Amino acid sequence: MTDRIAFQGEPGAYSHQACHEARPNLEALPCASFEDVIEAVRSGAAQQAMVPVENSTYGRVADIHRLLPESGLHIVDEAFVRVHINLLGVPGATLKDVKEAHSHLVLLPQCGEFLAEHGIRGRVSSDNARAARDVAAWGDQSKAALASELAGEIYGLDVLARHIEDHARNTTRFLVMAPEPDMTRRAERMMTTFVFRVRNIPAALYKAMGGFATNGVNMTKLESYMVDGSFTATQFYSDIEGHPDDANVQLAMEELGYFTDKLKILGTYPTDSARD
């Protein structure tokens, strides 16, 4: 049986592109929701999951930080994918024909300057690859999709304008998830991701972070989000450079433990070269 990697979206989505680039040896399995992606790995229908966590233009992907800690899966890799947005139209259409561009709500603002310059109205679709599929089905030269070139190939659309995103470095960071953790040091530079809740004492967060500063551990991400439907129950999601076996990371995590009532490592994995 062919090993598979699950992603959220339809064939041709940017998560599909990420699967092709980061795991070309695995068959990509499309899923309707992030919950379905997680369940595909839990059930054994897929061996890994490709999950977007943040975009350099749009920011954090909604709900992901809430889902990952309770998923039962572990981060085993990260992948940075350059998001090139293309205007895709039916064969025979030209840029001047296009009046509407359909795509996901997240994608439309990422090429707002181009759409405004050409007088094209943005229309929200549930998924950028779904937009490409719909445009192909409609066969209307006035309607186009904002999607990947992969989506254009899959649904038989022409690229009317290539790489129209507003920001030249538009990139999405993905995490590769698996049922079992891989805590081995597979590269010189490693990342570690964890979640924690601080104890209900004054300056707990300040004190918890002190160990990373004094031990020279670089924290690249610290985000908070509410849990359990409460305004007072706050969980923090963090990325640091280093491996849990590193002496300075061990010291920092020990100090963090003094000021937290919950601490869970979600994974340790090699840094993607695109971080540089």
C-alpha positions in Angstrom: 0.0 0.0 0.0 1.3 3.5 -0.9 2.0 5.7 2.0 -0.1 8.9 2.1 0.1 12.3 3.5 -3.2 14.1 4.3 -3.9 17.8 3.6 -6.9 20.1 4.0 -8.5 21.3 0.7 -9.1 20.1 -2.8 -6.5 18.8 -5.3 -4.4 21.8 -6.4 -4.6 23.6 -3.0 -1.4 25.2 -1.7 -1.3 22.4 1.0 -1.3 20.0 -1.9 1.7 21.8 -3.4 3.4 21.6 0.0 2.9 17.8 0.0 4.5 17.6 -3.5 7.5 19.7 -2.5 8.2 18.3 1.0 7.0 14.7 0.6 7.2 13.8 -3.1 7.4 10.1 -2.3 4.0 10.1 -0.6 0.6 10.1 -2.2 -1.4 13.3 -1.3 -4.8 12.7 0.3 -7.3 15.6 0.2 -9.6 16.1 3.2 -12.5 18.5 3.8 -11.4 19.9 7.1 -8.4 20.1 9.5 -10.3 17.7 11.8 -10.5 15.2 8.9 -6.8 15.6 8.2 -6.0 14.6 11.8 -8.5 11.8 11.8 -7.0 10.4 8.6 -3.7 10.0 10.4 -5.2 8.6 13.6 -7.1 6.0 11.6 -4.2 5.0 9.5 -5.7 6.2 6.2 -2.6 8.4 6.0 0.8 8.1 7.6 1.5 11.9 7.9 -0.4 15.2 7.8 0.6 18.5 6.2 -0.8 21.4 8.2 -0.4 25.1 7.5 0.2 27.2 10.7 1.1 30.7 9.5 1.5 32.9 6.4 4.0 35.7 6.1 1.3 38.1 4.8 -1.9 36.9 6.5 -0.6 35.7 9.8 -1.7 32.7 11.9 -4.0 30.1 10.4 -7.2 30.0 12.4 -7.9 27.1 14.8 -4.7 25.3 14.1 -3.1 26.1 17.5 -6.3 24.9 19.2 -6.3 21.6 17.3 -2.7 20.6 17.4 -2.2 20.0 21.2 -5.2 17.7 21.4 -4.7 15.9 18.1 -2.5 13.2 19.5 -0.1 13.8 16.6 3.5 15.0 16.8 5.4 17.5 14.7 8.2 15.7 12.8 9.2 18.4 10.3 8.5 21.9 9.0 8.2 23.1 5.4 8.2 26.7 4.1 6.3 27.0 0.8 6.6 30.0 -1.4 3.0 31.0 -2.2 2.8 32.2 -5.8 -0.7 33.4 -6.7 -1.8 33.1 -10.3 -4.9 34.3 -12.1 -6.3 31.3 -13.8 -8.9 31.5 -16.6 -10.7 29.2 -19.0 -8.8 28.4 -22.3 -9.1 31.3 -24.7 -9.7 34.0 -22.0 -7.4 37.0 -21.6 -6.7 39.2 -18.7 -8.9 41.9 -20.2 -11.9 39.5 -20.2 -11.8 38.9 -16.4 -14.3 40.8 -14.2 -14.3 38.5 -11.2 -11.6 36.5 -9.4 -12.7 33.7 -7.1 -10.6 32.4 -4.2 -10.4 31.7 -0.5 -11.0 34.7 1.9 -7.3 34.5 3.0 -5.9 34.6 -0.5 -7.9 37.6 -1.9 -6.2 40.3 0.2 -2.8 38.9 -0.7 -3.2 40.2 -4.3 -5.4 43.2 -3.6 -3.2 45.6 -5.4 -3.3 43.6 -8.6 -7.1 43.2 -8.5 -7.6 46.9 -7.9 -5.2 47.9 -10.7 -7.2 45.7 -13.2 -10.7 46.5 -11.9 -11.3 42.9 -11.0 -13.8 42.1 -8.2 -12.8 39.5 -5.6 -15.3 36.8 -4.9 -15.0 34.5 -1.8 -14.8 30.7 -2.4 -14.4 28.0 0.3 -11.0 27.0 -1.2 -8.7 28.3 -3.8 -8.5 24.9 -5.6 -12.3 24.7 -5.4 -12.4 28.1 -7.1 -10.3 26.8 -9.9 -12.6 23.8 -10.3 -15.7 26.0 -10.3 -14.2 28.3 -12.9 -13.4 25.4 -15.2 -17.0 24.1 -14.8 -18.6 27.5 -15.5 -16.6 28.0 -18.7 -17.1 31.8 -18.4 -14.2 34.0 -19.7 -15.2 36.8 -17.3 -14.6 34.6 -14.2 -11.2 33.5 -13.0 -9.6 31.9 -10.0 -6.7 32.9 -7.8 -4.8 29.7 -7.2 -1.6 27.7 -7.8 -0.2 26.7 -11.1 -0.8 23.1 -9.9 -4.5 23.9 -9.7 -4.4 25.2 -13.2 -2.8 22.0 -14.5 -5.3 19.8 -12.7 -8.5 21.7 -13.9 -7.3 22.6 -17.4 -7.1 26.4 -16.9 -4.7 28.9 -18.5 -2.4 31.1 -16.5 -3.6 34.7 -17.4 -1.2 36.4 -15.0 1.6 34.8 -13.0 2.8 35.6 -9.5 0.5 38.5 -8.8 0.8 38.4 -5.0 1.4 41.9 -3.4 4.5 40.8 -1.3 7.4 39.2 -3.1 8.2 36.9 -0.2 4.7 35.6 0.5 5.4 32.3 2.2 3.4 29.8 4.2 4.9 27.6 7.0 3.6 24.1 7.2 4.1 21.4 9.9 4.4 17.8 9.1 2.6 15.7 11.7 2.9 11.9 12.5 1.4 9.5 15.0 4.7 8.9 16.7 7.3 11.5 17.8 10.8 11.5 16.4 13.1 13.0 19.1 16.3 12.1 17.3 18.7 14.8 16.4 18.4 14.7 12.6 20.2 17.9 11.8 22.6 20.4 13.4 19.9 23.0 13.8 16.7 21.8 15.4 13.4 23.4 16.4 11.2 22.5 19.4 7.5 23.3 19.7 5.6 23.1 22.9 2.4 24.5 24.7 2.1 25.5 28.3 -0.1 27.2 30.8 1.4 29.4 33.5 0.4 29.1 37.2 -2.0 31.7 38.6 0.7 33.7 40.4 1.9 37.3 39.8 4.4 37.8 36.9 4.3 34.0 36.1 4.8 34.5 32.4 7.6 37.0 32.9 9.4 34.6 35.3 8.7 31.6 33.0 10.3 33.3 30.1 13.4 34.3 32.1 15.0 30.9 31.8 15.2 31.2 28.0 16.9 34.6 28.1 19.4 33.7 30.8 20.3 30.4 29.0 20.6 31.9 25.6 17.7 30.0 24.0 16.2 31.8 21.0 12.4 31.8 21.2 11.1 32.5 17.6 7.4 32.3 18.5 5.1 32.9 21.5 1.4 33.2 21.0 -1.5 33.0 23.4 -5.0 31.8 22.9 -7.9 31.1 25.3 -9.0 27.5 26.1 -12.0 25.9 27.7 -14.3 28.9 26.8 -12.8 30.9 29.6 -11.3 34.4 29.6 -8.9 33.4 32.3 -7.6 30.0 31.0 -4.8 31.0 28.6 -2.5 28.6 26.8 0.7 29.6 25.1 2.2 28.1 22.0 5.9 28.5 21.5 8.7 27.6 19.1 12.4 27.7 20.2 15.7 26.9 18.5 17.3 23.9 19.9 16.7 20.3 21.0 15.4 19.2 24.4 18.7 17.3 25.0 20.7 20.6 24.6 22.0 21.7 28.0 20.8 25.3 27.7 17.3 24.1 26.5 17.1 21.6 29.4 17.9 24.4 31.9 15.3 26.8 30.3 12.6 24.1 30.3 13.3 23.2 33.9 12.8 26.8 34.9 9.7 27.0 32.8 8.3 24.0 34.7 8.4 25.9 38.0 5.9 28.4 36.8 3.5 26.3 34.7 0.8 23.9 35.6 0.8 22.3 32.1 3.7 21.7 29.7 3.6 19.6 26.6 6.2 19.2 23.8 4.5 18.8 20.4 7.7 17.9 18.6 11.3 18.5 17.8 12.4 18.7 14.1 15.1 20.1 11.7 14.8 23.7 10.8 13.8 24.4 7.2 16.5 26.0 5.1 14.1 28.8 4.2 14.4 30.2 7.7 17.6 31.8 6.6 
